Amino acid sequence: MLFSPLYPTYQTYMNHPSIHFSRPRWIFFDLDDTLWDFNSNSLKSLLFIFNRFSIISSIFGNFDSFVHQYRIHNSKLWEEHARGMISSSFLKTERWRRTLFPDLLPERVPVICRNIDVEYLDYLATQTDIAVNAIEVLHCLSRHFMIGVISNGFKDTQYKKLYNSGLWRYVTRMVISDEIAIQKPDTRIFRHAIRETGASGIPVMVGDNPEADILGALQAGWDAIWFNSRDMDFPFSEDELRCRGINPDSFLGTARNMEDVSRILQMRMSGKHLLQN
């Protein structure tokens, strides 16, 4: 079953005569590692280029060592990109230069690095693994809420991911950092989303990154749900949130799957606060 028997289905709940629609009508999701299974899809795409470009297999003895090295560099570069230290174009080639040609200077990136990145992103965008029950939950939510996506990513790739996975059917508006040169957790991207959608009330953000998605949304005055499929500990205590000028009640709780997201939203709509860390 999509919904736990302890809770009514979303349709039944929202049709209840006691529910009034004075509460938020917009829900924004992160894309990668929230709605769209980045880890699974990226692994398939890395295997594709490992087999596609013989230079990669000639440098690395096996696929696992290649993936390990690539992810170290890619993660660090994305952190630098989030802080505005490097551009998107630099990140795209530099991650392959550091992985395959660490002895070369960044100014001397081989052309093959650009070719690898183009094929990697093209293949990545065709992958369709999504969070379990994502379509079913979005289908239910879309009957009563406007659904948006806020993503730190490359615009062309993100739109293709949304389309090829079928998620586009339920998403009214997508805000991508690459289009406006502002990344989460910068509060300006959340304000931009409100301007673009005309969202009223207090929007809800659902995302997997506790800093970029959750802290960023909370600092913008939004409510937030942490999509925590890896069952990690939330890094910010109530006291830490208060020190940042955030009402801890705006953090609605932790969702380990899409069904949890629906359950937390039901409790939000009923005026209850889910005490879940």
Salt bridges, closest charged atoms under 4 A:
ASP30 OD1 - LYS184 NZ 2.83
ASP32 OD1 - LYS161 NZ 2.93
GLU94 OE2 - ARG97 NH2 2.41
GLU94 OE2 - ARG98 NE 2.78
ASP117 OD1 - ARG95 NH2 2.70
GLU119 OE2 - ARG52 NH2 3.05
ASP129 OD2 - LYS44 NZ 2.85
ASP186 OD2 - ARG188 NH2 2.76
GLU196 OE1 - ARG173 NH2 2.69
GLU196 OE2 - HIS192 NE2 3.96
ASP213 OD1 - LYS184 NZ 2.63
ASP223 OD2 - ARG268 NE 2.73
ASP231 OD1 - ARG256 NE 2.94
GLU238 OE1 - ARG242 NH2 3.42
ASP239 OD1 - ARG242 NH1 3.30
ASP249 OD1 - HIS273 NE2 3.75
ASP260 OD1 - ARG263 NH2 3.38
